[in-house]
Amino acid sequence: MPAPTPLGPKARFDLHIHSSDSDGTLAPLALATRAAAAGIDVLAITDHDLPPSLPAGPQRLAGRTLHLVHAAEVSARLLDREIHILVYFPGEMPADFRAFLRSRAAWRAARHDAAIADLGLVNQLPPAGSEAHAGLRALTRHHLAHALVEAGLEGTVHGAFSNRLSHARGVIPPTDLPADALLARARAAGAFTSWAHPPLDQVFDHTPLLKEMGIHALETSRPALGRHNRAVLARLAHQHGLAITGGSDWHGWTGGGPGQFSVPLRELRPFVAATGLPAA
């Protein structure tokens, strides 16, 4: 591992991206290498309910130093809705939190198999498999949608989400993990937490609740969010004494690649301080 080098004022961050360990298309090392080659300086691979497989800290990839932050995107329930919380760690993710995430990934595997049974497609779609039930892979609605398309039961992934996998049908129930329980566990493990892609129709009502529960930040920067809405979210975070984070939420199912979106260091000073990154 190379020695840490201070991040300069032009350092580029992507704090929300997915690998093939959950619902991305690139293996973690390939993803990190492509991100480094594209000029990303700090990367957090945030697979769904899954611990990281690469070591934390500076890595020499594609002829550059890439700082890897241990993180995950964890599904939780707030009131009657499912939300996603980004959980970041200074250094290596603690063993007890890794075990917790593996239990959540195993819960996803059981949900996957139950959904196949509910659809009446046990003999037509592949089951979750031993790796997923052991908490080594995280299965999402995306996996089931692709399985439906590959089996010729749906024409497109979008069609699968709209038809068999629609929220109205309830085939894939929301997570059973309360947001306050998750945030308490993350805080006890020394994590920094951020509400991932907060919907604009929920963010004003739910931000005070999450602040009371101990969340640290809002994710205010992502590709699909225009400049005006980014500013709205940043002001809301400031009003509630919260930091901000941002990332591409890149999976690789559509065009582009890692590094096309990034967040500058100037917007992330509290995050950098909380995670112990070496900033100049």
ROLUM-690191 format. One record per residue (C-alpha): x negated, y negated, z negated; residue number from 1. Coordinates in nm, 4 decimals, always signed. Example, Ala and Ser with C-alpha at 12.3 -4.5 7.8 and 13.67 -1.06 7.14 Angstrom:
2
((-1.2300,+0.4500,-0.7800),1),
((-1.3670,+0.1060,-0.7140),2),
END
This chain:
280
((+0.0000,+0.0000,+0.0000),1),
((-0.1456,-0.3405,+0.0942),2),
((-0.1923,-0.6068,-0.1707),3),
((+0.1011,-0.8501,-0.2046),4),
((+0.0518,-1.1701,-0.0093),5),
((+0.2454,-1.4876,-0.0868),6),
((+0.5461,-1.5502,+0.1366),7),
((+0.5072,-1.8748,+0.3241),8),
((+0.7808,-2.1352,+0.3820),9),
((+0.8691,-1.9784,+0.7188),10),
((+0.9195,-1.6280,+0.5789),11),
((+1.2207,-1.4503,+0.7265),12),
((+1.4534,-1.2316,+0.5178),13),
((+1.7139,-0.9707,+0.6047),14),
((+1.8759,-0.8574,+0.2807),15),
((+2.1594,-0.6443,+0.4240),16),
((+2.0920,-0.3730,+0.6819),17),
((+2.1731,-0.0026,+0.7202),18),
((+1.9797,+0.3103,+0.8163),19),
((+2.0887,+0.6544,+0.9327),20),
((+2.0877,+0.7663,+0.5685),21),
((+2.4353,+0.6102,+0.5642),22),
((+2.6061,+0.4697,+0.8751),23),
((+2.3189,+0.3143,+1.0705),24),
((+2.1497,+0.4569,+1.3784),25),
((+1.7800,+0.4330,+1.2844),26),
((+1.5927,+0.6341,+1.0224),27),
((+1.4622,+0.4146,+0.7377),28),
((+1.0983,+0.4075,+0.8494),29),
((+1.1916,+0.3382,+1.2114),30),
((+1.4260,+0.0628,+1.0960),31),
((+1.1605,-0.0991,+0.8775),32),
((+0.9012,-0.0751,+1.1561),33),
((+1.1304,-0.2409,+1.4092),34),
((+1.2208,-0.5129,+1.1613),35),
((+0.8525,-0.5837,+1.0952),36),
((+0.7755,-0.5898,+1.4685),37),
((+1.0603,-0.8388,+1.5146),38),
((+0.9100,-1.0781,+1.2594),39),
((+1.1038,-0.9968,+0.9429),40),
((+0.8926,-1.0523,+0.6300),41),
((+1.1296,-0.9218,+0.3598),42),
((+1.3731,-0.6372,+0.4210),43),
((+1.6336,-0.4763,+0.1956),44),
((+1.7789,-0.1547,+0.3385),45),
((+2.1221,-0.1493,+0.1768),46),
((+2.2697,+0.1906,+0.2549),47),
((+2.6170,+0.2608,+0.1186),48),
((+2.6166,+0.4086,-0.2325),49),
((+2.2715,+0.5553,-0.1742),50),
((+1.9250,+0.5083,-0.3268),51),
((+1.6386,+0.4037,-0.0961),52),
((+1.4022,+0.6586,+0.0561),53),
((+1.1068,+0.4240,+0.1241),54),
((+0.8858,+0.2817,-0.1538),55),
((+0.9387,-0.0730,-0.2724),56),
((+0.6779,-0.3429,-0.2186),57),
((+0.4506,-0.4514,+0.0651),58),
((+0.4049,-0.2070,+0.3535),59),
((+0.1799,-0.2388,+0.6565),60),
((+0.4042,-0.1757,+0.9575),61),
((+0.3731,-0.2789,+1.3242),62),
((+0.0511,-0.4636,+1.2397),63),
((+0.2226,-0.6857,+0.9823),64),
((+0.3032,-0.6848,+0.6122),65),
((+0.6677,-0.6181,+0.5385),66),
((+0.7970,-0.6522,+0.1818),67),
((+1.0598,-0.3870,+0.1088),68),
((+1.3161,-0.4587,-0.1623),69),
((+1.4949,-0.1624,-0.3178),70),
((+1.8677,-0.2119,-0.2771),71),
((+2.2048,-0.0546,-0.2031),72),
((+2.5514,-0.1651,-0.0974),73),
((+2.7915,-0.0204,-0.3530),74),
((+3.1691,+0.0005,-0.3081),75),
((+3.3818,-0.1068,-0.6032),76),
((+3.7418,-0.1962,-0.6798),77),
((+3.8441,-0.5467,-0.7832),78),
((+4.2121,-0.5653,-0.8743),79),
((+4.3795,-0.3700,-0.5930),80),
((+4.1111,-0.4185,-0.3256),81),
((+3.7822,-0.2575,-0.2374),82),
((+3.4829,-0.4884,-0.2278),83),
((+3.1138,-0.4252,-0.1673),84),
((+2.8400,-0.5322,-0.4064),85),
((+2.4764,-0.5599,-0.2974),86),
((+2.2450,-0.4449,-0.5760),87),
((+1.8766,-0.5460,-0.5596),88),
((+1.5871,-0.4475,-0.7847),89),
((+1.2486,-0.5995,-0.8703),90),
((+1.0150,-0.3126,-0.7874),91),
((+1.1301,+0.0483,-0.7740),92),
((+1.4944,+0.1337,-0.8345),93),
((+1.5223,+0.2952,-1.1804),94),
((+1.5758,+0.6712,-1.1943),95),
((+1.9078,+0.6468,-1.3772),96),
((+2.0512,+0.4115,-1.1169),97),
((+1.9278,+0.6432,-0.8416),98),
((+2.1155,+0.9287,-1.0074),99),
((+2.4262,+0.7123,-1.0367),100),
((+2.4138,+0.6324,-0.6633),101),
((+2.3662,+0.9968,-0.5729),102),
((+2.6838,+1.0728,-0.7666),103),
((+2.8653,+0.8035,-0.5670),104),
((+2.7371,+0.9488,-0.2380),105),
((+2.8598,+1.2933,-0.3492),106),
((+3.1998,+1.1372,-0.4233),107),
((+3.2014,+1.0068,-0.0660),108),
((+3.1339,+1.3600,+0.0638),109),
((+3.4302,+1.4964,-0.1300),110),
((+3.6469,+1.2134,+0.0048),111),
((+3.5307,+1.2933,+0.3589),112),
((+3.6339,+1.6582,+0.3317),113),
((+3.9649,+1.5662,+0.1684),114),
((+4.0370,+1.3258,+0.4551),115),
((+3.9745,+1.5992,+0.7128),116),
((+4.2144,+1.8263,+0.5263),117),
((+4.4721,+1.5475,+0.5011),118),
((+4.4497,+1.4968,+0.8777),119),
((+4.5053,+1.8696,+0.9305),120),
((+4.1770,+1.8979,+1.1208),121),
((+3.9719,+2.1357,+0.9045),122),
((+3.8965,+2.3595,+1.2024),123),
((+3.8277,+2.0720,+1.4424),124),
((+3.5988,+1.8319,+1.2546),125),
((+3.2673,+1.9101,+1.0817),126),
((+3.2669,+1.9045,+0.6994),127),
((+3.0469,+1.6731,+0.4961),128),
((+2.7658,+1.9256,+0.4582),129),
((+2.5287,+2.0163,+0.1775),130),
((+2.3088,+1.7045,+0.2001),131),
((+2.6068,+1.4727,+0.1572),132),
((+2.7499,+1.6772,-0.1309),133),
((+2.4070,+1.6605,-0.2963),134),
((+2.4121,+1.2807,-0.2708),135),
((+2.1329,+1.2642,-0.0121),136),
((+2.3499,+1.1134,+0.2642),137),
((+2.6364,+0.8680,+0.2370),138),
((+2.9377,+0.9293,+0.4617),139),
((+3.1650,+0.6386,+0.5545),140),
((+3.4807,+0.5882,+0.7597),141),
((+3.2461,+0.5323,+1.0527),142),
((+3.1274,+0.8941,+1.0431),143),
((+3.4835,+1.0254,+1.0485),144),
((+3.5797,+0.7892,+1.3304),145),
((+3.2865,+0.9093,+1.5423),146),
((+3.3749,+1.2721,+1.4673),147),
((+3.7284,+1.2099,+1.5934),148),
((+3.5942,+1.0588,+1.9146),149),
((+3.3422,+1.3397,+1.9700),150),
((+3.6186,+1.5979,+1.9194),151),
((+3.8278,+1.4254,+2.1866),152),
((+4.0998,+1.3360,+1.9354),153),
((+4.0540,+0.9603,+1.9711),154),
((+3.9367,+0.7614,+2.2704),155),
((+3.7289,+0.5043,+2.0823),156),
((+3.5978,+0.4368,+1.7330),157),
((+3.8192,+0.1277,+1.7198),158),
((+4.1180,+0.3427,+1.8132),159),
((+4.0333,+0.5891,+1.5367),160),
((+4.0262,+0.3083,+1.2811),161),
((+4.3582,+0.1733,+1.4101),162),
((+4.5337,+0.5104,+1.4249),163),
((+4.4397,+0.8102,+1.2116),164),
((+4.2061,+0.6168,+0.9806),165),
((+4.4116,+0.3023,+0.9318),166),
((+4.4361,+0.1718,+0.5763),167),
((+4.8149,+0.2040,+0.6009),168),
((+4.7873,+0.5818,+0.6375),169),
((+4.5681,+0.6064,+0.3284),170),
((+4.3696,+0.9037,+0.4585),171),
((+4.0504,+0.7537,+0.3181),172),
((+4.1356,+0.6059,-0.0233),173),
((+3.9366,+0.3150,-0.1655),174),
((+3.6669,+0.3785,-0.4187),175),
((+3.7583,+0.4631,-0.7758),176),
((+3.4710,+0.2587,-0.9262),177),
((+3.5827,-0.0618,-1.1066),178),
((+3.3790,-0.3706,-1.0196),179),
((+3.3227,-0.4631,-1.3841),180),
((+3.1817,-0.1169,-1.4591),181),
((+2.9474,-0.1354,-1.1617),182),
((+2.8236,-0.4834,-1.2493),183),
((+2.7647,-0.3845,-1.6119),184),
((+2.5638,-0.0812,-1.5019),185),
((+2.3637,-0.2849,-1.2514),186),
((+2.2906,-0.5548,-1.5075),187),
((+2.1734,-0.2953,-1.7614),188),
((+1.9380,-0.1568,-1.4948),189),
((+1.7839,-0.5017,-1.4341),190),
((+1.9423,-0.5582,-1.0931),191),
((+2.0327,-0.8770,-0.9086),192),
((+2.3818,-0.8521,-0.7551),193),
((+2.5616,-1.0247,-0.4689),194),
((+2.9135,-0.9960,-0.3247),195),
((+2.8674,-0.8641,+0.0302),196),
((+3.0570,-1.0321,+0.3175),197),
((+3.3230,-1.1866,+0.0900),198),
((+3.6474,-1.2331,+0.2888),199),
((+3.7542,-1.5950,+0.3109),200),
((+4.1088,-1.5034,+0.2037),201),
((+3.9784,-1.3578,-0.1226),202),
((+3.6643,-1.5478,-0.2077),203),
((+3.8213,-1.8478,-0.3839),204),
((+4.0380,-1.6350,-0.6132),205),
((+3.7908,-1.3564,-0.6823),206),
((+3.4619,-1.5438,-0.7234),207),
((+3.5523,-1.6695,-1.0752),208),
((+3.6439,-1.3134,-1.1770),209),
((+3.3161,-1.1728,-1.0489),210),
((+3.1242,-1.4555,-1.2127),211),
((+3.2814,-1.3582,-1.5462),212),
((+3.1776,-0.9980,-1.4814),213),
((+2.8162,-1.1067,-1.4346),214),
((+2.7555,-1.1193,-1.0595),215),
((+2.4572,-1.3313,-0.9569),216),
((+2.5230,-1.4385,-0.5958),217),
((+2.7480,-1.4577,-0.2912),218),
((+2.6396,-1.3403,+0.0509),219),
((+2.6865,-1.6605,+0.2486),220),
((+2.4809,-1.5989,+0.5643),221),
((+2.5588,-1.3307,+0.8217),222),
((+2.5823,-1.3289,+1.2015),223),
((+2.9613,-1.3321,+1.2368),224),
((+3.0018,-1.6322,+1.0083),225),
((+2.9994,-1.9779,+1.1658),226),
((+2.8047,-2.2727,+1.0292),227),
((+3.1138,-2.4303,+0.8699),228),
((+3.2130,-2.1164,+0.6790),229),
((+2.8552,-2.0578,+0.5679),230),
((+2.8554,-2.4084,+0.4200),231),
((+3.1918,-2.3437,+0.2504),232),
((+3.0622,-2.0266,+0.0869),233),
((+2.7351,-2.1921,-0.0159),234),
((+2.9264,-2.4778,-0.1836),235),
((+3.1508,-2.2296,-0.3628),236),
((+2.8485,-2.0389,-0.4910),237),
((+2.6941,-2.3637,-0.6147),238),
((+3.0177,-2.4651,-0.7893),239),
((+3.0148,-2.1410,-0.9864),240),
((+2.6433,-2.1459,-1.0650),241),
((+2.5711,-1.8554,-0.8310),242),
((+2.2784,-1.7959,-0.5990),243),
((+2.3191,-1.6985,-0.2335),244),
((+2.1958,-1.4109,-0.0189),245),
((+2.2238,-1.3244,+0.3477),246),
((+2.1561,-1.0544,+0.6005),247),
((+2.2426,-0.9099,+0.9371),248),
((+2.4551,-0.6121,+0.8204),249),
((+2.3012,-0.4425,+1.1258),250),
((+2.3893,-0.0801,+1.1926),251),
((+2.2742,-0.0333,+1.5514),252),
((+2.6044,+0.0798,+1.7019),253),
((+2.6196,-0.2269,+1.9238),254),
((+2.3594,-0.4311,+2.1124),255),
((+2.0683,-0.6219,+1.9671),256),
((+1.8262,-0.5030,+1.7074),257),
((+1.6681,-0.5747,+1.3691),258),
((+1.5188,-0.9200,+1.3451),259),
((+1.7694,-1.1052,+1.5608),260),
((+1.9205,-1.2539,+1.2449),261),
((+1.7347,-1.3695,+0.9363),262),
((+1.7630,-1.6050,+0.6418),263),
((+1.4853,-1.8530,+0.5539),264),
((+1.3011,-1.8618,+0.2236),265),
((+1.4341,-2.2074,+0.1334),266),
((+1.7853,-2.0637,+0.0884),267),
((+1.6735,-1.7732,-0.1274),268),
((+1.4512,-1.9128,-0.4026),269),
((+1.6637,-1.7740,-0.6909),270),
((+1.6721,-1.4318,-0.5251),271),
((+1.2963,-1.4388,-0.4740),272),
((+1.2379,-1.5318,-0.8385),273),
((+1.4794,-1.2642,-0.9649),274),
((+1.3219,-0.9863,-0.7595),275),
((+0.9610,-1.0860,-0.8266),276),
((+0.8643,-1.1441,-0.4661),277),
((+0.5335,-1.3294,-0.4179),278),
((+0.6434,-1.6681,-0.2818),279),
((+0.3974,-1.9495,-0.2193),280),
END
